[in-house]
Each structure stands twice: as C-alpha cells, then as structure tokens.
Amino acid sequence: MATAAVAAPRTGTVLADLLPVPSASARVRDAALVVGGAVLTGVAAQLTVPVPGSPVPVSGQTFAALLVGTALGARRGFLSLALYAAAGVAGMPWFAEAKSGAAFPSFGYVLGMLLAATVVGALARRGGDRSVLRTAGTMALGSAVVYAVGVPYLALALHMPLSQAVAVGLTPFLIGDVLKAALAMGALPAARKWLERRG
C-alpha cells in the first residue's frame, strides 16, 4: 500500500514536473521553463552543417525542440516552441543559420517543430519517455511530424514536386535522426530515474 501511495503521484508526470519547487513558485518555474526551452532551441539551431544540394541544413534545433516537448509536456512544450517561432518571425535571428522572419523555404520545419513538441509532450505524459524503446518511438514520431509539415511546405515554397522535396528535405537527414534518437533513448530515461530518486 505504501509503495502504491508513493508511486501514484508520478503517474502522468514529465521531467519538468519532477523538479523540486514550492507550489507557490510553480508558475514562475513554468514561465522559466518555457523561456528556457525557447532559448535552448534557438542556441541549438545555430549548430548547423550545410547539406550539399539541399536548402535545409542539418541543425540541432529539431533535436532541441523534441527534447523540450518531451521534458516540459504538451502545454509548456507548445508555449516554448510558440515563443521560439514568434520571436524568430519578429526578427530574432535564432532560426537555423541565424535566419529570422518567415520568408525562407525551410520555415515549415519550424511550424512542424511546434506541432511535434506538443505531440511528444503528450506522449511523455503517457509514459513515452520512461524506457529506451518508448523514447525511441516518441522521438521517431516527433521527427515524422516535423517532416510531415516541413517537406510539403518546402515543396510549395520552392515549386518542386513532393518527391524532390523528400529527396532534399528528408532523406539526407535520416541517419542524423537515428543518432539523435539514440542519444535521447539514453538521456531521457536516465534523467527521469535520477530525478525520481532525488524526489
């Protein structure tokens, strides 16, 4: 009975919920997490590697967006990526390759990240980050959401066939996505276990 009583409050939690904080400070914590997630995504977006023949570079922003969504949950993850997107559209040069605004072909990936952060956050609250295999599935689905928005947007923006957009905007990034998922598979369950032990 005692074990069940202790475990019950952990049901439906994400990593951010495990941070020790007085209840009176919960809103301040949430605001800080939302801003911090946006900043993390903006910083990670500057880690870029051009891909020959593709208008989309390899960058850290998608990985950061998925981590933010998974760690913060759907609501805070959405708000964090919405802040990231809104600030970038308003002129903050923190999209990949220090871009800002919305007039570039890969902006669809930013929109996809906003949706993906919400999806992976909802999955994390249902246990999607609590084992290696679940985390892999959560990251894979999140990446698929990003591409589902970003690739058609790229095709429309550059007036190219969807098959060509897939060739330049999805295929070159699959190996990197596998590596990012592998990193998340180790990091997220380990972080949860560590925070639960501390709590």
N, CA and C of each residue as an Amber inpcrd file, in Angstrom:
protein
   597
   0.8210000  -1.2070000   0.0000000   0.0000000   0.0000000   0.0000000
   0.8500000   1.2490000   0.0000000   1.8860000   1.2540000   0.8370000
   2.7430000   2.4280000   0.9310000   3.4460000   2.6880000  -0.3820000
   3.9020000   1.6000000  -1.0350000   4.5850000   1.7620000  -2.3210000
   3.6470000   2.3500000  -3.3520000   2.4100000   1.8750000  -3.4130000
   1.4380000   2.3970000  -4.3800000   1.1400000   3.8540000  -4.1090000
   1.0840000   4.2350000  -2.8370000   0.7780000   5.6210000  -2.4950000
   1.8930000   6.5470000  -2.9290000   3.1390000   6.0630000  -2.8350000
   4.2690000   6.8900000  -3.2550000   4.3230000   6.9910000  -4.7690000
   4.0370000   5.8740000  -5.4770000   4.1620000   5.8550000  -6.9320000
   3.0490000   6.6220000  -7.6280000   1.8650000   6.6980000  -7.0190000
   0.7130000   7.3000000  -7.6750000   0.9400000   8.7190000  -8.1680000
   1.5780000   9.6160000  -7.3740000   1.7480000  10.9750000  -7.8560000
   2.6260000  11.0880000  -9.0920000   3.4340000  10.0390000  -9.3870000
   4.3190000  10.0790000 -10.5410000   3.5690000   9.7860000 -11.8450000
   2.3820000   9.2370000 -11.7370000   1.6180000   8.9170000 -12.9380000
   1.2770000  10.1940000 -13.6910000   1.5540000  10.1840000 -14.9890000
   1.2210000  11.3410000 -15.8000000   2.1890000  12.4970000 -15.6790000
   3.3710000  12.2660000 -15.1290000   4.3380000  13.3460000 -14.9890000
   5.3090000  13.3560000 -16.1550000   5.8840000  14.5270000 -16.4000000
   7.0050000  14.6650000 -17.3200000   8.2050000  15.1110000 -16.4950000
   9.3620000  15.1800000 -17.1230000  10.5800000  15.5090000 -16.3820000
  10.4550000  16.8100000 -15.5970000   9.8750000  17.8290000 -16.2140000
   9.7710000  19.1330000 -15.5490000   8.9480000  19.0580000 -14.2730000
   7.9830000  18.1420000 -14.2190000   7.1440000  18.0100000 -13.0300000
   7.9100000  17.4380000 -11.8420000   9.0350000  16.8000000 -12.1220000
   9.8200000  16.1680000 -11.0630000  10.8080000  17.1310000 -10.4070000
  10.9300000  18.3390000 -10.9710000  11.8360000  19.3150000 -10.3780000
  11.2670000  19.7750000  -9.0420000  12.0640000  19.7350000  -7.9800000
  11.5550000  20.1800000  -6.6740000  11.3530000  21.6880000  -6.6550000
  10.1170000  22.1140000  -6.3730000   9.8260000  23.5440000  -6.3250000
   8.6020000  23.7480000  -5.4350000   8.6010000  24.7640000  -4.5890000
   7.4120000  25.0520000  -3.7800000   6.2140000  25.3330000  -4.6770000
   5.0210000  24.9070000  -4.2570000   3.8360000  25.0760000  -5.0980000
   3.5730000  26.5380000  -5.4360000   3.9300000  27.4470000  -4.5320000
   3.7110000  28.8730000  -4.7840000   4.5680000  29.3780000  -5.9330000
   5.6610000  28.6450000  -6.2260000   6.5730000  29.0740000  -7.2860000
   6.3430000  28.3310000  -8.5910000   5.2980000  27.5300000  -8.6820000
   5.0770000  26.6950000  -9.8610000   4.9260000  27.5290000 -11.1300000
   4.2180000  28.6420000 -11.0490000   4.0280000  29.4670000 -12.2480000
   5.3330000  30.1160000 -12.6880000   6.1140000  30.5440000 -11.7280000
   7.4240000  31.1230000 -12.0550000   8.3090000  30.0660000 -12.7080000
   8.2810000  28.8470000 -12.1280000   9.0450000  27.7430000 -12.7150000
   8.6000000  27.4630000 -14.1340000   7.2870000  27.3980000 -14.3590000
   6.7760000  27.0950000 -15.6890000   7.1770000  28.1660000 -16.6950000
   7.0880000  29.4330000 -16.2940000   7.4880000  30.5270000 -17.1880000
   8.9680000  30.4250000 -17.5270000   9.7860000  30.1180000 -16.5160000
  11.2220000  29.9900000 -16.7460000  11.5230000  28.8190000 -17.6780000
  10.7990000  27.7200000 -17.5040000  10.9990000  26.5630000 -18.3650000
  10.6030000  26.8510000 -19.8110000   9.5060000  27.5750000 -19.9880000
   9.0590000  27.9310000 -21.3380000  10.1000000  28.8060000 -22.0300000
  10.5640000  29.8210000 -21.3290000  11.5830000  30.7070000 -21.9080000
  12.8860000  29.9420000 -22.1380000  13.2700000  29.1400000 -21.1480000
  14.4980000  28.3650000 -21.2830000  14.4540000  27.3990000 -22.4430000
  13.3020000  26.7740000 -22.6750000  13.1610000  25.8630000 -23.8050000
  13.2990000  26.5750000 -25.1350000  12.7300000  27.7770000 -25.2180000
  12.8600000  28.5680000 -26.4520000  14.3150000  28.9500000 -26.6950000
  15.0000000  29.3710000 -25.6360000  16.4080000  29.7720000 -25.7660000
  17.2650000  28.5630000 -26.1580000  17.0230000  27.4180000 -25.5210000
  17.7680000  26.2100000 -25.8600000  17.6040000  25.8650000 -27.3360000
  16.3890000  25.9550000 -27.8260000  16.1360000  25.6500000 -29.2360000
  16.8500000  26.6420000 -30.1410000  16.8120000  27.9210000 -29.7610000
  17.4930000  28.9390000 -30.5550000  18.9990000  28.7580000 -30.5890000
  19.5770000  28.3820000 -29.4620000  21.0260000  28.1430000 -29.4090000
  21.3750000  26.8970000 -30.2210000  20.6020000  25.8280000 -30.0380000
  20.8740000  24.5880000 -30.7710000  20.7320000  24.7820000 -32.2730000
  19.8550000  25.6860000 -32.6840000  19.6490000  25.9410000 -34.1120000
  20.8910000  26.5060000 -34.7850000  21.7880000  27.0920000 -33.9890000
  22.9970000  27.6760000 -34.5720000  24.0700000  26.6280000 -34.8380000
  23.8620000  25.4160000 -34.3460000  24.7680000  24.3130000 -34.6560000
  24.3190000  23.7170000 -35.9830000  24.8730000  24.2170000 -37.0630000
  24.4000000  23.8240000 -38.3860000  25.5340000  23.2740000 -39.2480000
  25.1550000  22.3870000 -40.1360000  26.0610000  21.8440000 -41.1460000
  25.3130000  21.8680000 -42.4690000  25.8140000  22.6000000 -43.4740000
  25.1310000  22.6260000 -44.7740000  25.0860000  21.2340000 -45.4070000
  24.0040000  20.9650000 -46.1120000  23.8530000  19.7000000 -46.8300000
  23.9310000  20.0110000 -48.3250000  24.9500000  19.5050000 -49.0230000
  25.0780000  19.7820000 -50.4650000  23.8060000  19.4190000 -51.2280000
  23.3230000  20.3560000 -52.0130000  22.1400000  20.1110000 -52.8290000
  20.8240000  20.2920000 -52.1160000  20.8640000  20.6670000 -50.8350000
  19.6260000  20.8380000 -50.0790000  19.5520000  22.2550000 -49.5090000
  18.3750000  22.8720000 -49.5540000  18.2130000  24.1880000 -48.9320000
  18.0300000  24.1050000 -47.4160000  18.0240000  22.8970000 -46.8830000
  17.8080000  22.6790000 -45.4500000  19.1020000  22.1650000 -44.8330000
  19.6640000  22.8750000 -43.8500000  20.8880000  22.3820000 -43.2150000
  20.5810000  21.3710000 -42.1150000  21.5700000  20.5860000 -41.7650000
  21.4810000  19.7950000 -40.5360000  21.6890000  20.7700000 -39.3830000
  20.8110000  20.7310000 -38.3950000  20.9670000  21.6280000 -37.2500000
  20.4990000  20.9240000 -35.9870000  20.7800000  21.5520000 -34.8630000
  20.3650000  20.9930000 -33.5900000  18.9730000  21.4000000 -33.1550000
  18.2800000  22.2260000 -33.9680000  17.0140000  22.7770000 -33.4730000
  15.9070000  21.7310000 -33.3670000  15.8370000  20.7890000 -34.2930000
  14.7910000  19.7780000 -34.2060000  14.9820000  18.9000000 -32.9700000
  16.2260000  18.4880000 -32.7360000  16.5090000  17.6740000 -31.5630000
  16.1580000  18.4330000 -30.2940000  16.5400000  19.7100000 -30.2330000
  16.2240000  20.5240000 -29.0580000  14.7180000  20.6600000 -28.8830000
  13.9960000  20.8820000 -29.9710000  12.5460000  21.0430000 -29.8850000
  11.8830000  19.7810000 -29.3460000  12.3510000  18.6160000 -29.7910000
  11.7780000  17.3570000 -29.3060000  12.1210000  17.1240000 -27.8370000
  13.3390000  17.4730000 -27.4390000  13.7050000  17.3520000 -26.0280000
  12.8730000  18.2820000 -25.1620000  12.6810000  19.5060000 -25.6390000
  11.8830000  20.4840000 -24.8920000  10.4580000  19.9740000 -24.7200000
   9.8570000  19.4990000 -25.8000000   8.4920000  18.9880000 -25.7080000
   8.3790000  17.7990000 -24.7710000   9.3300000  16.8730000 -24.8750000
   9.2980000  15.6850000 -24.0310000   9.5060000  16.0410000 -22.5650000
  10.4320000  16.9300000 -22.2910000  10.7540000  17.2770000 -20.9090000
   9.6990000  18.1630000 -20.2600000   9.0890000  19.0460000 -21.0390000
   8.1480000  20.0130000 -20.4610000   6.6960000  19.5700000 -20.5200000
   6.3650000  18.6520000 -21.4170000   4.9720000  18.2750000 -21.5910000
   4.3270000  19.0860000 -22.6980000   3.1310000  18.6820000 -23.0990000
   2.4780000  19.2620000 -24.2750000   2.2300000  20.7590000 -24.1390000
   1.6620000  21.2010000 -23.0240000   1.2970000  22.6210000 -22.8960000
   2.5200000  23.5170000 -22.8480000   3.4470000  23.2050000 -21.9480000
   4.6500000  24.0280000 -21.8430000   5.5320000  23.8830000 -23.0840000
   5.5690000  22.6710000 -23.6460000   6.3380000  22.4790000 -24.8720000
   5.7970000  23.3160000 -26.0160000   4.4630000  23.3260000 -26.1590000
   3.8410000  24.1570000 -27.1940000   4.1700000  25.6340000 -26.9750000
   4.0100000  26.1040000 -25.7350000   4.2790000  27.5140000 -25.4500000
   5.7350000  27.8720000 -25.7120000   6.6370000  26.9710000 -25.3630000
   8.0570000  27.2260000 -25.5660000   8.3950000  27.3510000 -27.0520000
   7.8910000  26.4170000 -27.8520000   8.1650000  26.4720000 -29.2910000
   7.3850000  27.5930000 -29.9700000   6.2130000  27.9450000 -29.4270000
   5.4780000  29.0920000 -29.9630000   6.2660000  30.3740000 -29.7020000
   6.8710000  30.4860000 -28.5240000   7.7080000  31.6480000 -28.2220000
   8.9170000  31.6870000 -29.1510000   9.5490000  30.5410000 -29.3500000
  10.6880000  30.4480000 -30.2680000  10.2910000  30.9000000 -31.6700000
   9.1630000  30.3830000 -32.1720000   8.7120000  30.7290000 -33.5210000
   8.3220000  32.1970000 -33.6170000   7.5700000  32.6950000 -32.6360000
   7.1030000  34.0790000 -32.6830000   8.2620000  35.0600000 -32.6170000
   9.2300000  34.7840000 -31.7370000  10.3820000  35.6810000 -31.6260000
  11.2010000  35.6590000 -32.9120000  11.3430000  34.4830000 -33.5160000
  12.0830000  34.3960000 -34.7710000  11.3890000  35.1280000 -35.9060000
  10.0740000  34.9840000 -35.9880000   9.3170000  35.6990000 -37.0260000
   9.4090000  37.2090000 -36.8110000   9.4540000  37.6190000 -35.5360000
   9.5250000  39.0450000 -35.2160000  10.9060000  39.6440000 -35.4680000
  11.9000000  38.8100000 -35.7380000  13.2190000  39.3460000 -36.0680000
  14.3920000  38.7910000 -35.2810000  14.1430000  37.9720000 -34.2790000
  15.2460000  37.3570000 -33.5390000  15.9720000  36.3760000 -34.4600000
  17.2680000  36.5790000 -34.7060000  17.9760000  35.7220000 -35.6740000
  18.4190000  34.3950000 -35.0600000  17.4630000  33.5810000 -34.6410000
  17.8430000  32.3320000 -33.9770000  17.2230000  31.0980000 -34.5960000
  16.7120000  31.2160000 -35.8250000  16.4150000  30.0170000 -36.5860000
  17.7370000  29.4810000 -37.1340000  17.7180000  28.3110000 -37.7490000
  18.9480000  27.7220000 -38.2830000  19.6400000  28.7070000 -39.2260000
  20.9670000  28.7510000 -39.1440000  21.8050000  29.6510000 -39.9430000
  21.5040000  31.1150000 -39.6450000  21.0990000  31.3980000 -38.4000000
  20.8190000  32.7630000 -37.9370000  19.7480000  33.4620000 -38.7590000
  18.8040000  32.7060000 -39.2880000  17.6970000  33.3030000 -40.0410000
  16.6420000  33.8310000 -39.0780000  15.8240000  34.7320000 -39.5950000
  14.6500000  35.2200000 -38.8710000  13.5530000  35.4760000 -39.8940000
  12.3660000  35.8610000 -39.4170000  11.2410000  36.0600000 -40.3180000
  10.6260000  34.7250000 -40.7150000   9.8170000  34.7760000 -41.7670000
   9.1610000  33.5540000 -42.2220000   9.3360000  33.3270000 -43.7130000
  10.1280000  34.1750000 -44.3650000  10.2500000  34.1170000 -45.8230000
  11.4490000  33.2790000 -46.2530000  11.4990000  32.0310000 -45.7910000
  12.5410000  31.1270000 -46.2640000  11.9300000  29.7360000 -46.3880000
  12.4300000  28.9280000 -47.3300000  11.7560000  27.6690000 -47.6680000
  11.6480000  26.6640000 -46.5290000  12.5790000  26.7090000 -45.5820000
  12.5450000  25.7140000 -44.5130000  11.7430000  26.1620000 -43.2890000
  10.9850000  27.2390000 -43.4070000  10.1790000  27.6970000 -42.2780000
   9.1330000  26.6620000 -41.8750000   8.7270000  25.8230000 -42.8030000
   7.7630000  24.7800000 -42.4830000   8.2600000  23.8310000 -41.4080000
   9.5790000  23.6550000 -41.3360000  10.1320000  22.7910000 -40.2920000
   9.9390000  23.4210000 -38.9150000  10.0140000  24.7430000 -38.8480000
   9.7710000  25.4370000 -37.5760000   8.3320000  25.1910000 -37.1330000
   7.3970000  25.3120000 -38.0730000   5.9920000  25.0280000 -37.7490000
   5.8040000  23.5740000 -37.3450000   6.5050000  22.6840000 -38.0340000
   6.4260000  21.2710000 -37.6920000   6.9620000  20.9870000 -36.2950000
   8.0220000  21.7030000 -35.9040000   8.5700000  21.5240000 -34.5660000
   7.5880000  21.9640000 -33.4900000   6.8400000  22.9970000 -33.7710000
   5.8200000  23.4710000 -32.8320000   4.7840000  22.3760000 -32.5760000
   4.3300000  21.7480000 -33.6380000   3.3650000  20.6530000 -33.5010000
   4.0160000  19.4270000 -32.8670000   5.2490000  19.1240000 -33.2820000
   5.9320000  17.9350000 -32.7740000   6.1980000  18.0370000 -31.2780000
   6.5750000  19.2140000 -30.8050000   6.8220000  19.3860000 -29.3670000
   5.5590000  19.0930000 -28.5630000   4.4260000  19.4860000 -29.1110000
   3.1490000  19.2230000 -28.4480000   2.8430000  17.7240000 -28.4260000
   3.0910000  17.0570000 -29.5500000   2.8070000  15.6230000 -29.6520000
   3.7080000  14.8210000 -28.7160000   5.0160000  15.0750000 -28.7530000
   5.9190000  14.2820000 -27.9000000   5.6870000  14.6000000 -26.4250000
   5.2800000  15.8380000 -26.1330000   4.9550000  16.1830000 -24.7530000
   3.7580000  15.4010000 -24.2360000   2.7570000  15.2480000 -25.0890000
   1.5820000  14.4550000 -24.7030000   1.9490000  12.9880000 -24.5300000
   2.8200000  12.4760000 -25.3930000   3.2490000  11.0820000 -25.2780000
   4.0850000  10.8670000 -24.0160000   4.9440000  11.8370000 -23.6960000
   5.7740000  11.7160000 -22.4980000   4.9020000  11.6470000 -21.2460000
   3.8230000  12.4040000 -21.2210000   2.9350000  12.3770000 -20.0560000
   2.2320000  11.0240000 -19.9320000   2.1960000  10.2950000 -21.0200000
   1.5920000   8.9490000 -21.0010000   2.6580000   7.8550000 -20.9240000
   3.8850000   8.2340000 -20.5800000   4.9410000   7.2500000 -20.3910000
   5.8760000   7.0730000 -21.5570000   5.8130000   7.9580000 -22.5320000
   6.6320000   7.8120000 -23.7310000   8.1080000   8.0640000 -23.5520000
   8.5370000   8.4700000 -22.3570000   9.9620000   8.7160000 -22.1210000
  10.5110000   7.8270000 -21.0000000   9.7870000   6.7760000 -20.6550000
  10.1490000   6.0160000 -19.4520000  10.9170000   4.7370000 -19.7210000
  11.2280000   4.4690000 -20.9490000  12.0890000   3.3340000 -21.2750000
  12.8050000   3.6660000 -22.5770000  13.8370000   2.9050000 -22.8780000
  14.6110000   3.1370000 -24.0930000  13.7250000   2.9940000 -25.3330000
  12.9390000   1.9180000 -25.4030000  12.1250000   1.6820000 -26.5930000
  11.0110000   2.7070000 -26.7310000  10.3590000   3.0560000 -25.6220000
   9.3030000   4.0670000 -25.6940000   9.8630000   5.4130000 -26.1320000
  11.0320000   5.7590000 -25.6230000  11.6520000   7.0310000 -26.0060000
  11.9950000   7.0330000 -27.4900000  12.4920000   5.9120000 -27.9900000
  12.8020000   5.8120000 -29.4180000  11.5510000   6.0400000 -30.2530000
  10.4510000   5.4190000 -29.8560000   9.1980000   5.6040000 -30.5830000
   8.6950000   7.0300000 -30.5220000   8.8210000   7.6550000 -29.3500000
   8.3820000   9.0440000 -29.1810000   9.1900000   9.9770000 -30.0750000
  10.5170000   9.7970000 -30.0960000  11.3720000  10.6440000 -30.9260000
  11.1050000  10.4170000 -32.4160000  10.8850000   9.1600000 -32.7850000
  10.6130000   8.8560000 -34.1980000   9.3150000   9.5090000 -34.6560000
   8.2850000   9.4320000 -33.8140000   7.0070000  10.0530000 -34.1740000
   7.1480000  11.5690000 -34.2380000   7.8730000  12.1420000 -33.2920000
   8.0950000  13.5870000 -33.3160000   8.8060000  14.0350000 -34.5750000
   9.8370000  13.2910000 -34.9810000  10.5480000  13.6280000 -36.2200000
   9.6280000  13.5110000 -37.4250000   8.7850000  12.4850000 -37.4310000
   7.8420000  12.3040000 -38.5390000   6.8840000  13.4830000 -38.6430000
   6.4540000  14.0090000 -37.5100000   5.5570000  15.1780000 -37.5130000
   6.2730000  16.3860000 -38.1170000   7.5310000  16.5880000 -37.7410000
   8.2990000  17.7070000 -38.2970000   8.3620000  17.6040000 -39.8140000
   8.6840000  16.4180000 -40.3100000   8.7830000  16.2300000 -41.7620000
   7.4240000  16.3370000 -42.4440000   6.3810000  15.8770000 -41.7760000
   5.0410000  15.9130000 -42.3730000   4.5920000  17.3380000 -42.6610000
   5.1070000  18.2930000 -41.9050000   4.8000000  19.7040000 -42.1570000
   5.8940000  20.3380000 -43.0140000   7.1480000  20.0720000 -42.6630000
   8.2620000  20.7570000 -43.3090000   8.4640000  20.4130000 -44.7640000
   8.3160000  19.1420000 -45.1210000   8.5950000  18.7220000 -46.5020000
   7.5490000  19.2690000 -47.4870000   6.2440000  19.1350000 -47.2210000
   5.2690000  19.7450000 -48.1480000   5.4280000  21.2620000 -48.2400000
   5.7350000  21.9130000 -47.1120000   5.9640000  23.3600000 -47.1270000
   7.1450000  23.6880000 -48.0450000   8.2110000  22.9000000 -47.9490000
   9.3840000  23.1010000 -48.8010000   9.0160000  22.9540000 -50.2720000
   8.2170000  21.9320000 -50.5850000   7.7900000  21.7100000 -51.9680000
   6.9960000  22.9030000 -52.4990000   6.0770000  23.4130000 -51.6790000
   5.2760000  24.5660000 -52.1010000   6.1260000  25.8220000 -52.2400000
   7.0340000  26.0280000 -51.2820000   7.8440000  27.2450000 -51.3000000
   8.7930000  27.2930000 -52.4870000   9.3090000  26.1440000 -52.8880000
  10.2810000  26.0930000 -53.9870000   9.6690000  25.6090000 -55.2990000
   8.3400000  25.3930000 -55.2940000   7.6260000  24.9510000 -56.5090000
   8.2730000  23.6990000 -57.1050000   8.5150000  22.7240000 -56.2460000
   9.1110000  21.4720000 -56.7060000   8.1710000  20.3150000 -56.4160000
   8.3100000  19.2190000 -57.1440000   7.4780000  18.0440000 -56.8550000
   7.7460000  17.5330000 -55.4340000   6.7350000  16.9260000 -54.8350000
   6.8870000  16.4170000 -53.4780000   8.0060000  15.3860000 -53.4020000
   8.1580000  14.5770000 -54.4400000   9.2190000  13.5620000 -54.4370000
  10.5960000  14.2000000 -54.3570000  10.7540000  15.3240000 -55.0320000
  12.0410000  16.0310000 -54.9740000  12.2400000  16.6550000 -53.5940000
  11.1630000  17.1860000 -53.0250000  11.2590000  17.7610000 -51.6780000
  11.6440000  16.6980000 -50.6570000  11.1200000  15.4840000 -50.8380000
  11.5030000  14.3710000 -49.9530000  12.9890000  14.0680000 -50.1170000
  13.4670000  14.0940000 -51.3630000  14.8580000  13.7630000 -51.6470000
  15.8300000  14.7640000 -51.0370000  15.4400000  16.0500000 -51.0070000
  16.3660000  17.0670000 -50.4860000  16.0400000  17.5120000 -49.0680000
  14.7920000  17.2320000 -48.6230000  14.3820000  17.7350000 -47.3190000
  14.0960000  16.6930000 -46.2680000  14.2580000  15.4090000 -46.6260000
  14.0180000  14.3410000 -45.6550000  15.1210000  13.2880000 -45.7040000
  15.3400000  12.6990000 -46.8640000  16.2750000  11.5750000 -46.9880000
  17.6720000  11.8630000 -46.4310000  18.2760000  13.0510000 -46.6900000
  19.6350000  13.2740000 -46.1940000  19.7400000  13.3410000 -44.6680000
  18.6000000  13.4350000 -43.9840000  18.6280000  13.6710000 -42.5410000
  18.2920000  12.4390000 -41.7140000  17.9850000  11.3300000 -42.3770000
  17.5070000  10.1530000 -41.6540000  18.5830000   9.5450000 -40.7490000
  19.8130000   9.4930000 -41.2190000  20.8800000   8.9240000 -40.3840000
  21.0920000   9.7800000 -39.1440000  21.0900000  11.1030000 -39.3290000
  21.2270000  12.0010000 -38.1830000  20.0880000  11.8420000 -37.1980000
  18.8850000  11.6160000 -37.7150000  17.7250000  11.4180000 -36.8360000
  17.8710000  10.1580000 -35.9900000  18.4380000   9.1200000 -36.5930000
  18.6630000   7.8820000 -35.8480000  19.6580000   8.1300000 -34.7120000
  20.7160000   8.8800000 -35.0040000  21.7150000   9.1790000 -33.9740000
  21.1180000  10.0310000 -32.8510000  20.2940000  11.0060000 -33.2160000
  19.6480000  11.8490000 -32.2030000  18.6980000  11.0300000 -31.3390000
  17.9670000  10.1290000 -31.9860000  17.0470000   9.2720000 -31.2270000
  17.8200000   8.3890000 -30.2590000  18.9850000   7.8870000 -30.7050000
  19.8040000   7.0440000 -29.8320000  20.2800000   7.8340000 -28.6170000
  20.6500000   9.0870000 -28.8330000  21.0790000   9.9290000 -27.7180000
  19.9360000  10.1510000 -26.7350000  18.7580000  10.4440000 -27.2670000
  17.5890000  10.6590000 -26.4080000  17.2010000   9.3870000 -25.6730000
  17.3500000   8.2460000 -26.3320000  16.9990000   6.9620000 -25.7170000
  17.7920000   6.7090000 -24.4410000  19.0310000   7.1740000 -24.4270000
  19.8360000   7.0140000 -23.2280000  19.6020000   8.1100000 -22.2090000
  19.4730000   9.3510000 -22.7030000  19.4440000  10.5020000 -21.7960000
  18.1190000  10.6650000 -21.0540000  17.0040000  10.5460000 -21.7430000
  15.7240000  10.8650000 -21.1230000  15.3150000   9.8770000 -20.0180000
  15.3520000   8.5630000 -20.2700000  15.0060000   7.6490000 -19.1680000
  15.9670000   7.7820000 -17.9820000  17.2580000   8.0140000 -18.2670000
  18.2330000   8.1700000 -17.1860000  17.9480000   9.4190000 -16.3660000
  17.5910000  10.5110000 -17.0430000  17.2730000  11.7530000 -16.3270000
  16.0390000  11.5760000 -15.4540000  15.0370000  10.8670000 -15.9700000
  13.8250000  10.6270000 -15.1800000  14.1460000   9.8050000 -13.9300000
  14.9200000   8.7520000 -14.0710000  15.2550000   7.9040000 -12.9280000
  16.0270000   8.7220000 -11.8710000  16.9370000   9.5640000 -12.3450000
  17.7390000  10.3680000 -11.4170000  16.8630000  11.3440000 -10.6360000
  15.9380000  12.0130000 -11.3500000  15.0480000  12.9540000 -10.6760000
  14.0890000  12.2540000  -9.7320000  13.6200000  11.0790000 -10.1000000
  12.7170000  10.3380000  -9.2250000  13.4390000   9.8820000  -7.9490000
  14.6970000   9.5040000  -8.0800000  15.4590000   9.1220000  -6.8940000
  15.6600000  10.3210000  -5.9540000  15.9170000  11.4920000  -6.5720000
  16.1020000  12.6950000  -5.7620000  14.8180000  13.1120000  -5.0730000
  13.6780000  12.8880000  -5.7760000  12.3950000  13.2800000  -5.2000000
  11.9560000  12.3500000  -4.1030000
